[in-house]
């Protein structure tokens, strides 16, 4: 396969012609943050965190799904890119449940980790927070959809790796939600203990049960809003 | 072939045809019941969640039984700027239900929908397949009276 020369952040790099900007950057130690991309899954460009500036392009492009082209000049951390990433994280956090200190994913949360890297501070955009009750019917997986950022990793992992197709996205706009069957809590009839989706979830939306106690099932008590 | 999917369609049972199949089922059975969606999922070869996902995404598909007259008022920006909120209020007052509900006598279902492509006649609504534009509270009373 043909090798293609591109420039990322001033460095002259080469990649195979079937590679994306993200893959070339990653192979050369340049870290582009992402919440929906995983090398095991086909890229869908859902989260937009991995956007980069490509010289000559009218808009920022999603690096996870944009193939490289000869002579491409890419900036992964320009002021414009960082400002855009901040807005995206801001919006994700604004509709997130905001109970990080109670969350078992805590410091392993990819959303929180990127927010910390970008020095986000407290959310500035007030948005209606959607609250969904925690689902702990299944002995294998707990779903807390208030923490879901709709990255669709679970949908793709279940389909591509577990070959099960348990999840899909339903409803529209603010009401969009990852559903199982007719929007039912996940149970042992549809899902066994393969664990694949849990390991792909970037936030605390999917977790292994250690059983949640009743104290933690209630509506989050948000003190400052 | 199963009872429902046998009756539904002449279309090929390909997952790319899912939307057409859902539309067909909806017009034949009035709404997409769980039974119909399960049958479709099986015959097309996708999961129930995927069928449910498509059925709930589109405003013109319904998973709940609907009234004889389905009123759809546009909630998109052009209609909003032309005071669609007032129209939504007047329709609600006239038939006594909120968006998302069906009257107990089964005469009306009232829904808000995304753009129906009648921005030049904003604020606009549809009753079944008929588009009504440049709405005012007065016009609405007359239109709803004519519904059976």
HADDOCK unambig.tbl for C-alpha pairs under 7 A between the chains (distance, minus, plus):
assign (segid A and resid 165 and name CA) (segid B and resid 47 and name CA) 6.09 0.50 0.50
assign (segid A and resid 166 and name CA) (segid B and resid 47 and name CA) 6.90 0.50 0.50
assign (segid A and resid 166 and name CA) (segid B and resid 49 and name CA) 6.83 0.50 0.50
assign (segid A and resid 167 and name CA) (segid B and resid 49 and name CA) 6.07 0.50 0.50
assign (segid A and resid 168 and name CA) (segid B and resid 49 and name CA) 5.29 0.50 0.50
assign (segid A and resid 168 and name CA) (segid B and resid 50 and name CA) 5.15 0.50 0.50
assign (segid A and resid 168 and name CA) (segid B and resid 53 and name CA) 6.10 0.50 0.50
assign (segid A and resid 169 and name CA) (segid B and resid 53 and name CA) 5.38 0.50 0.50
assign (segid A and resid 170 and name CA) (segid B and resid 52 and name CA) 6.64 0.50 0.50
assign (segid A and resid 170 and name CA) (segid B and resid 53 and name CA) 3.70 0.50 0.50
assign (segid A and resid 170 and name CA) (segid B and resid 54 and name CA) 6.68 0.50 0.50
assign (segid A and resid 170 and name CA) (segid B and resid 56 and name CA) 5.84 0.50 0.50
assign (segid A and resid 170 and name CA) (segid B and resid 57 and name CA) 6.03 0.50 0.50
assign (segid A and resid 171 and name CA) (segid B and resid 53 and name CA) 6.43 0.50 0.50
assign (segid A and resid 171 and name CA) (segid B and resid 56 and name CA) 4.78 0.50 0.50
assign (segid A and resid 171 and name CA) (segid B and resid 57 and name CA) 4.57 0.50 0.50
assign (segid A and resid 172 and name CA) (segid B and resid 57 and name CA) 5.22 0.50 0.50
assign (segid A and resid 179 and name CA) (segid B and resid 49 and name CA) 6.29 0.50 0.50
assign (segid A and resid 180 and name CA) (segid B and resid 49 and name CA) 5.33 0.50 0.50
assign (segid A and resid 181 and name CA) (segid B and resid 48 and name CA) 5.01 0.50 0.50
assign (segid A and resid 181 and name CA) (segid B and resid 49 and name CA) 4.08 0.50 0.50
assign (segid A and resid 181 and name CA) (segid B and resid 52 and name CA) 6.96 0.50 0.50
assign (segid A and resid 182 and name CA) (segid B and resid 49 and name CA) 6.17 0.50 0.50
assign (segid A and resid 182 and name CA) (segid B and resid 52 and name CA) 6.02 0.50 0.50
